[in-house]
Amino acid sequence: MGFIAYIFIATCVAFFSMNAGAEVFVDKGVPYANGPKLVGELAITVTTEDSPRHVKAFFPLGEGDFPVIYYIGGLSSLVPSELYSIILSKIAAHGFFVFGVDYYFPADSVKQDGQGVGDAVDVYFREFNFLQKFMVNKTVGVPRWDLTGLLCHSAGCGDTLDMIEKNIFPFKATIFMEPYSQVVHANKTMAITVPALMYGTQLAEEGLPRCNVPGYDYLQFYDVWKCPRIAIKVADFGHCDMLDPVGWEACHLTHFCKTNNDTQLNHYRQTVHGIVSGFFIATLQGYGQSIVYVQDVKNIPIKVLVSKNDWNC
């Protein structure tokens, strides 16, 4: 383990000790409904705050201790977190600090600070470390870094997978939304037991280009993972349908990925945020009963094509 990793862990331990023993907020409602918390937003910039990367934060307003979700968007964050703001803010309303990290911001920036694509994971850890210090006393609520989960979309999931594999930080849970990774394609099994949800969509693997490829996708992630793990594939929706309207429109008009029509997108975003929230309420907030909203297809308000469950290890 290198010097940077030791510094990172020492910093984390110091911050965790400040929060030890504090009671964490728990949302015991139905995760597909809107969450009980009002949500604030904060843009953390490279130029103003000296952040390693641009970050969009969504957080509950008011007092309380809340788990953290660290998010990396599609195309390894070439799709900025701003284009996921509807879903991310809805997740935050269930009692989470959600940090969407943009490695490339603006999106046409190929390199920043001399960092190339191969250095991305180190940069994500630098940003994670920075946020722990930066967020002190920035909000009334307290982000609980000791209860951090990873969330990703598409090729961004290759980066969160690498973060887990480096084993620098003990992430409590992870969700792979329509993931892509050459690493999982090349492996038959991975010795990872972080609780995981793998999510796929029907339309992502249809049309040209296919925005998810069998053998690199959610099902391959599930097959190489160890218990506890859950896999879901939903019908009638595609890779871009979880995006905000501006992002969805660009994808739809260019036919970059196969999409549903825009009459059902509000319902779809509401469902996606509920799946994510239900999983993280169970794994980060510690309310285990909430996992039934993900495990049992009767509780999911859109059609499910695939449901795999290996949860009780």
N, C-alpha and C positions, 0 to 999 in steps of 0.2 A: 504494500500500500504506500503511495507516494506522500510527499509532504503536504500537498494541497488537500488530499483526502483527510489527513490527520487534522489539519486546520478546520476543514469543513465539519468533521465530527465533533471536535472540541467546541466549536461555535454552537452547534445544534444542542449539545448537552447543556450548555449554559442557558440557552433559551428554554429548553424543556423544563429545567429545574424551577424556573419562575412560575410555570403553570401547573406543576405537579399537585394533584389532589383537588383541583378545581372541578366543579361539576359541569359537565358538557350539556348543552342544549340538545333535547331530543324531540323530534317531530313524530308524534304517534298517529297522525292523520293518514288519509289515503294519499299516496305520493302523486297520483295522477291529477289530483285537485291542485289548485294554486296553493303555494306554501303560506304559512301564517305570518311571515316576516316581510316588512317593507325592505326594499333593497337600495343601497347606494352604489355609486360607481366612482372609480378613480382611474385616471390614466397616469401611468408611471413611465416617464420618458427617459431616453438616453441623454438628451441634451439638458433637461431641467434638473432631474434628480440623480444624474450620473449612474443610472441603472445600466447593467450590461446589455439589456435588451428592452424593447418596448413591451409593456405589460398593461393589460386591461383587467382591472379588479372589480369584482362584484361581491358585495358583502351585506350581511344583515344589519339593519339599523337598530340601535338600542344595545342595552347591556347583555352580557352573556359570553360564554366560551363556546366557540364554534369550530368544528373540524375544517380542514383545508383540502381543497381540490386543486391540483396543479394540472393545467390543461395545455395541450399542444395540438394545433389544428392541422388540417389537411395539407397535402404536398409539403410535409415537414414544416408547417406553419407559413408557407407562402400564402395560404388562405388565412388572412388575419383573424384574430379572435373577435374583432369588431363584427365580422360577418356571422358570428355564432351568438350574438349578444342576447337574442330573445331566449334561447334555450339556457344559456349560462346564467342569465339573471333569474330565470324561473327556478333553476336549481338552487341558487343562493337563497331564495326565499324560503327554502325548507331548512335553513340554518347552516349554511356553509360559506366560508370564504373561498371564492373561486378566482383563480389567477390564470388568465389566458396569456401565454407568452408568445411573442412574435419574434422568431429568430431573424426573419427578414422583414424589416419595416423601414421605409416603404417596400412594397413587394418586389420592386425591381432591383433591390440591393442584393448583389450576389455574395459580397463579403463585407464584413464589418470588423474593425479592429484587428485586421489580419487573420481573422478566423475563417476557415473553409468549412465545407459541409462535414468533413470528417471530424471536426472539432466540436460539433454541435452539442453533444451530450455534456462535454465539459462546460460549455457555456450555459446550458440549462441548469447545471448544478451551481455554477457561479451566481446565476440569477436567483436560484432558490435560497442560497445563502444570503444574498443581498436583501431579499424581501423580508427575511426573518428580522434583520436589523432595521430596515427601513420602516416596517409597519408598526414598530413599537410606538404606542400612544397616538397613532394616526386615526384610530377609530375608537368608538366607545366599546364596541365588542372586541373580544380577544381572539385572534386566530390561534388555534391549537396545532402547532406544527408537529407535535408528537402523534397527531391523528391525521396524517396526510395520505390522501389517495391520489392516484394518477388517472387522468382521463385524456383520451386522444381520439383523433379521427384520421382515417385513411393512412397515408404514409407517415404521419406524425406518430403513429403507433410504433414504428420502427425505433424512434427515439426514446419513447417511454419504456419499450422493452429493453433497450440498451441501458437505461437508467436503473432498471431493476436488476439486470444481469451484473452490473458493476458492483452491486451490493455495498454501496457507500452509505446509503440511508435506508432505514427500515420502513419502507412504504407499507401501509396497512391494507391496501386493496387497490385494484386497478380495473379499469374498463377500457376495452378495445372496441371502438365504434367503427365498423366497416374497415378493419385493419388491413394493412399490406406490409409484409416483411419478407425479405429474402432469407433472413436468419431462420425463421420457422419453417420455411420451405426446405432448407437444407438439414433439418434435424428431425429425428424420429421421436425424441423425447427431450424435455428440459427439466432439470431438477429445481423447479420453482414452485413454491407452495403458497405464494401470495394469493389471497382470494381474488378470483378474476371472473369478469363477465365479458363474453365475446358476443358481439352483435353484428348481424349482417342483414342485408336487404335483397329482395328479389331482383329489382331492376338494376342494381349495381353490377350484376353479373350477366346482364343482357345488353344487346346492342354493340355498336362499335364507335368509339373504343369502349371496352369493358373497364369499368372503374374499380372493380374487384376481380381478381383472377383466382379461380380454384387452385388450391395448393399453396397459395400465399395468403389466404383470407381468414375470416373469423373461424371457420371450421378447422383449418390447419392449426391456428392458435390453440383451439380447444384440444385437439388431438395430441399436441406435444406437451400441454400443461399438465400439472398434477392437481389433485383435489386440494382445496375446494374450487370448483369451476362450474360455470353455467354458460350455455350457448343458446342464442335465440336468433332466428332469421324470420323477418316479417315479410308479408306479401304486399305487392302493389306500390311500393315506394322504392326510391333509389338514393344514390350517393349524395346528391345535392339537396335533397328535400328537407334536410334539417337546417339548412342555411337560412339566414334572414332574407327578406324579399329581394334585396339588391343582388346578393350573391346567387340566389336561386335563379333570378331572371337571366343573369349572365350565363350561367350553366345551361339553362333551358334554351336560350336563343342560339347558342353556339353548338348545341347538341354534344357538349363535352362529355356529359354523362346522361344516361337515360333518366328522365324525370317523370313524376306524376304531374297531373294538371294542378293549377294553383287553387282549386276550390276546396281541396282537402288538406292543405298544408298546415293550417292552424291546428287542426285536430292531430295531425302527425307530430308537430312540434310539442304539443301538449303531452302526447303519449311518450315521445322520446325522453322528455324531461322527467316524466314519471318513472320510467324504467331506470334511468340513471339515479334519480333521487332515492327510489326505493332500495336500490342496491347499496348506496352509500349510507343511507340511514341505518341499514342493518350492520354494515361493516365498520363504519367510522363513528356513528353516533351510538352504536351498541344496542340498538333496538332490533333484536333478531327476528321478531315477528314480521318485520317489513319485507323480508326476503320472499314471502309468499306472493307479493305483488309482481315478482319477477319470475319465480319458479312456476307458478300455476298459470297456464295460458288463459284460463277462464277469467283471470283478473286483468289481462292485457287488452285494452280497448281497440285493438286492430287485429287483423288476421295474422296468425303465426303459422309459418310453414315448418319450422324446425325448432324443437325445444329439447335440449340435452341438459342433464342435471347430475352432477357428481359433487354433492355439497357436504354430505355428512361423512367426514373422513374417519 
